[in-house]
Amino acid sequence: MRLLFAGTPDVAVPTLDALVASPHDVVAVLTRADAPAGRGRRLVPSPVRVRAEELGIEVITGRPRDPEVLERLRELDLDCAAVVAYGELLRPEALAIPRIGWVNLHFSILPAWRGAAPVQRALMAGDEVTGATTFLIDEGLDTGPVLGTLTETIRPRDTSGELLERLATAGAPLMVATMDGLAGNQLGPVAQPADGVSHAAKLTPADAQVDWGVPALAVDRRVRACTPAPGAWTTLPSGERLGLGPVQPVADTTGLAPGEVQVSKREVLVGTATSAVRLGDVVPVGKKKMAAADWARGARLEPGTVLGAL
């Protein structure tokens, strides 16, 4: 089949590579326009654009509602479009262009966790199993009929970055198999069930603020869900933010109040509504990531210091 590939971040690259290596013909790539990044705010191409140019594939960076982009997509004589984390809304005029349609690889088992942050929300909720789904895009939010699925166990110490990387790798052959099935008329789309629907709104920096007044397991899940992005954080008594890497719940008898800090030579414990958690790496304002014990020695925290107090 003649395919368009639409995607933007690193997690989309494995599927692009898998489709290029398949019998299908990836004739063009649609990706987000170059975006400012870093302190200098210079324009940086998306990982998908970089990979497509390495492969010698035509790259389209306009928005899929732009008349010139729509016209180019029509000229490509597309059988189907494969989508992974593209990041743009597809309107009816774009959806109608490929003969078969647009097939999205979504990182959950639909209808669970429809939306922008399925991996992060699954971790935050304490799910034990997640997966990936290929489905035909319609005008709803991840509501289209399903073509294929896979499952993936969520490991106890997974961060969203680690879990997303595994799903991106496992999802690439799922997309190829889906395209194979569509090409051979061997796949029939199946409507998503009405039960089990949940929504995964994009995480904001406010979502990443740690509430020490909840149980240790909930603190642990929130921090891992927000690693690496948007990045979990708390506040110091000064009001400055302190970035947090993954923490570790511990069985303790310290009796620490929520947010109260206990510093020793080798570790930093913080109280929650249940047991304490051990801080891992932290990122003080204006400094690089460092071990919590190293930070605490330099910060010279007073006994009874409480994080996150407003």
C-alpha positions in Angstrom: 0.0 0.0 0.0 1.0 3.6 -0.5 1.2 5.1 2.9 1.6 8.5 4.6 3.2 8.4 8.0 2.2 11.1 10.5 4.1 11.5 13.7 6.3 13.9 15.7 8.2 12.7 18.8 10.8 10.0 19.4 8.1 7.4 20.3 6.9 7.6 16.7 10.2 6.8 15.1 10.1 2.9 15.7 6.9 2.7 13.8 8.2 4.8 10.9 11.3 2.5 10.7 9.1 -0.6 10.8 6.8 0.6 8.0 9.8 1.6 5.8 11.2 -1.9 6.3 7.9 -3.5 5.4 6.5 -4.3 1.9 4.5 -1.1 2.1 5.6 2.2 0.4 5.9 5.2 2.8 5.7 8.0 0.2 5.7 10.9 2.6 5.9 12.0 6.2 3.6 14.5 7.9 5.1 16.0 11.1 4.8 19.1 13.3 6.7 22.2 12.2 10.1 22.9 13.7 9.7 24.2 17.3 11.8 26.4 19.5 13.8 24.5 22.1 16.6 25.1 24.6 17.8 28.3 26.2 18.5 29.9 22.8 15.0 29.0 21.6 16.4 28.0 18.3 14.1 26.1 15.9 14.6 22.3 16.2 13.1 19.7 13.8 11.0 16.9 15.2 12.6 13.5 15.7 10.3 12.1 13.0 11.4 14.8 10.5 15.1 14.1 11.3 14.6 10.3 10.7 12.5 10.9 7.5 15.2 13.1 6.0 17.8 10.4 6.8 15.7 7.9 5.0 15.2 10.3 2.0 11.4 10.5 2.4 9.4 13.6 1.5 8.6 15.7 4.6 5.4 17.8 5.0 5.3 20.2 7.9 2.2 22.3 7.2 -1.0 21.7 9.2 -3.4 19.2 7.7 -6.1 21.9 7.4 -3.9 24.1 5.2 -5.1 24.0 1.6 -1.7 23.4 0.2 -1.2 20.4 2.5 -4.5 18.9 1.7 -3.8 19.3 -2.0 -0.4 17.6 -1.6 -2.0 14.7 0.3 -4.4 14.2 -2.5 -1.6 14.2 -5.1 0.1 11.4 -3.2 -2.7 8.9 -4.1 -2.7 7.4 -0.6 -4.2 4.1 0.3 -3.8 4.7 4.1 -2.1 7.0 6.6 -0.4 5.6 9.7 -0.4 7.9 12.8 1.7 7.8 15.9 1.7 10.8 18.3 1.3 13.3 15.5 -0.2 16.1 17.7 -2.6 17.8 15.3 -6.4 17.6 14.9 -7.5 15.9 11.7 -10.6 17.4 10.2 -13.1 15.6 7.9 -11.5 16.9 4.7 -8.1 15.4 5.7 -9.7 12.2 7.0 -11.4 11.6 3.7 -8.2 11.6 1.6 -6.7 8.1 2.0 -8.8 5.4 0.5 -8.8 3.2 3.7 -8.5 6.0 6.2 -6.1 7.1 9.0 -4.9 4.4 11.4 -3.7 5.6 14.8 -1.4 3.7 17.2 -2.6 4.7 20.7 -0.8 3.6 23.8 -3.6 2.1 25.8 -6.2 -0.6 25.4 -9.1 1.4 24.2 -11.6 2.5 25.4 -9.5 3.0 28.5 -7.5 6.2 28.6 -8.6 8.0 25.5 -6.6 11.2 25.1 -3.2 12.8 25.1 -1.6 11.1 28.2 -2.7 7.5 28.4 0.6 6.2 29.8 1.0 8.8 32.4 -2.6 8.4 33.6 -2.4 4.6 33.7 0.6 4.9 36.0 -1.0 7.5 38.2 -4.1 5.4 38.6 -2.0 2.3 39.6 -3.0 0.2 36.6 -1.2 -3.2 36.5 -1.6 -3.8 32.7 -1.8 -1.4 29.7 -1.1 -1.9 26.0 -1.5 -0.4 22.6 -4.3 -0.2 20.1 -4.5 0.4 16.4 -7.8 2.0 15.3 -9.4 3.9 12.4 -9.5 7.6 13.3 -12.9 9.3 13.2 -14.0 12.7 14.3 -14.2 11.8 18.0 -11.3 11.6 20.5 -9.9 8.2 20.1 -13.3 6.7 19.5 -12.8 5.0 16.2 -13.2 1.2 15.6 -10.4 -1.1 16.7 -8.1 -3.0 14.3 -5.6 -4.6 16.6 -4.3 -4.6 20.2 -1.4 -5.8 22.4 -0.9 -5.9 26.1 2.0 -4.8 28.3 2.5 -5.4 32.0 3.3 -2.3 34.0 6.4 -2.9 36.1 6.5 -1.8 39.8 9.2 0.9 39.2 8.2 2.0 35.6 8.3 5.7 34.8 6.1 7.0 32.0 9.2 7.4 29.9 10.3 3.8 30.3 6.8 2.4 29.8 6.2 4.6 26.7 9.5 3.4 25.2 8.5 -0.2 25.6 5.1 0.4 24.1 6.6 2.3 21.2 8.9 -0.6 20.4 6.1 -3.2 20.8 3.6 -1.1 18.9 5.7 -0.8 15.7 5.1 -4.4 14.6 1.4 -4.1 15.6 1.1 -1.2 13.1 2.8 -3.2 10.4 0.5 -6.2 11.0 -2.5 -3.9 10.9 -1.4 -2.5 7.5 -0.8 -6.0 6.3 -4.3 -7.1 7.3 -5.9 -4.0 5.7 -4.0 -4.6 2.5 -5.2 -8.2 2.3 -8.8 -7.3 3.3 -8.3 -9.6 6.4 -9.2 -7.0 9.1 -12.6 -5.8 10.0 -12.8 -2.8 12.3 -14.6 -3.6 15.6 -16.5 -0.9 17.4 -15.2 0.0 20.8 -17.3 -1.2 23.8 -19.4 1.4 25.5 -18.2 0.3 29.0 -14.7 0.9 30.4 -14.2 4.4 28.9 -11.7 6.6 30.7 -10.0 9.8 29.7 -6.4 10.8 29.8 -6.0 14.6 29.7 -2.6 16.0 29.1 -0.6 16.5 32.3 0.1 20.1 33.2 2.9 21.3 35.6 0.1 21.8 38.2 -0.7 18.0 37.9 3.0 17.3 38.6 3.0 19.0 42.0 3.4 16.4 44.8 0.7 16.3 47.5 2.5 14.9 50.6 -0.9 14.5 52.3 -1.8 11.4 50.3 -0.5 7.8 50.8 3.1 6.9 49.9 1.9 4.7 47.0 0.0 7.6 45.5 3.1 9.9 45.8 5.2 7.3 44.2 2.8 6.8 41.3 2.4 10.5 40.6 6.2 11.1 40.5 6.8 8.1 38.2 3.9 9.2 36.0 5.4 12.6 35.6 9.0 11.3 34.8 10.4 12.6 32.6 7.7 15.0 31.7 6.3 17.3 32.9 8.5 16.6 35.8 7.3 16.1 39.4 8.1 18.9 41.9 7.5 20.3 45.3 8.3 23.5 47.1 10.9 24.4 49.7 10.0 26.6 52.7 11.5 29.5 50.7 8.9 29.0 48.0 11.4 27.7 45.5 10.6 24.7 43.5 12.5 21.4 43.9 12.3 19.0 41.0 11.8 15.3 42.0 12.9 12.1 40.3 11.3 8.8 41.3 10.9 8.1 45.0 10.8 4.9 46.9 8.2 4.1 49.6 9.8 2.7 52.7 8.5 0.8 55.7 9.4 3.2 58.5 8.5 4.1 62.0 9.7 7.7 61.8 6.3 9.2 62.4 7.1 12.0 60.0 4.2 14.4 59.2 3.2 14.8 55.6 6.0 16.7 53.9 8.3 16.6 56.9 11.9 15.9 56.0 14.4 13.7 57.8 18.0 13.9 56.6 20.8 11.4 57.3 24.2 10.9 55.7 22.9 8.5 53.0 19.2 9.3 52.5 16.4 11.9 52.7 13.0 10.7 53.8 9.8 12.7 53.5 6.6 11.9 55.3 3.2 11.2 53.6 -0.2 10.3 54.9 1.1 6.8 55.5 4.8 5.8 55.5 7.6 7.9 54.3 9.2 7.9 50.9 12.9 8.0 50.1 13.9 10.8 47.7 16.0 9.8 44.7 17.4 12.5 42.5 16.3 16.1 42.9 16.8 19.2 40.7 17.2 22.5 42.7 16.4 25.7 40.8 19.3 26.7 38.6 21.2 23.5 39.2 21.7 20.1 37.6 20.1 16.8 38.8 21.8 15.4 41.9 21.3 12.8 44.6 18.9 13.9 47.3 21.5 13.3 50.1 24.1 15.5 48.3 21.5 18.3 47.9 20.4 18.1 51.5 24.0 18.5 52.8 24.4 21.7 50.8 20.9 23.0 51.6 21.5 22.6 55.4 17.8 22.0 56.1 16.6 22.8 59.6 15.1 19.9 61.6 11.3 19.8 61.1 11.5 21.3 57.6 8.3 20.7 55.7 8.2 20.4 51.9 5.2 21.7 50.0 3.8 23.9 52.8 1.9 26.8 51.4 
